[in-house]
């Protein structure tokens, strides 16, 4: 049975950087009962993320940057190790992630593979993140990376085994990075005998 949703009120609270809305709606449950809810919903658009990996070197490329929300929530210096990512704006996910990879990591990747798309915080954020992986080589590096003018991004090329250790120890706490590192691990893509994508 499809849920029935009737929007009673949809009020924009802020459009400062993204759109914060307060939505009042009636939800008709499967048993016919109608329940009124009032929720804040943050619309930041959709995004894409990518993990670059090199099977031959057994390495991955991650980034480290300041994330104010993590600092507000107790991350002492606010820096987070994560996968390269960006908002789609008006681009298709693959176009977006290719641009972000060059800007943030300095690597102009060839073939990219979309592995899935996920809601990352569905309780209050509308964003869908498109997850990609791509093999990289040293020859694909066009510059040192670091992002655009208002970004301060450190590029980290790490042994895959070290990245997994950092994930297990809690040094890597970014959900996107954890998901894609586990994807590489569980699919066996870092196995040198694995067939090319």
Secondary structure as GFF3:
##gff-version 3
##sequence-region A 1 197
A	DSSP	beta_strand	4	14	.	.	.	ID=ss1
A	DSSP	beta_strand	19	28	.	.	.	ID=ss2
A	DSSP	beta_strand	34	43	.	.	.	ID=ss3
A	DSSP	beta_strand	47	54	.	.	.	ID=ss4
A	DSSP	beta_strand	59	66	.	.	.	ID=ss5
A	DSSP	alpha_helix	68	72	.	.	.	ID=ss6
A	DSSP	beta_strand	79	82	.	.	.	ID=ss7
A	DSSP	beta_strand	84	87	.	.	.	ID=ss8
A	DSSP	alpha_helix	93	105	.	.	.	ID=ss9
A	DSSP	beta_strand	113	119	.	.	.	ID=ss10
A	DSSP	beta_strand	128	135	.	.	.	ID=ss11
A	DSSP	three_ten_helix	138	140	.	.	.	ID=ss12
A	DSSP	beta_strand	154	159	.	.	.	ID=ss13
A	DSSP	alpha_helix	160	169	.	.	.	ID=ss14
A	DSSP	alpha_helix	175	187	.	.	.	ID=ss15
###
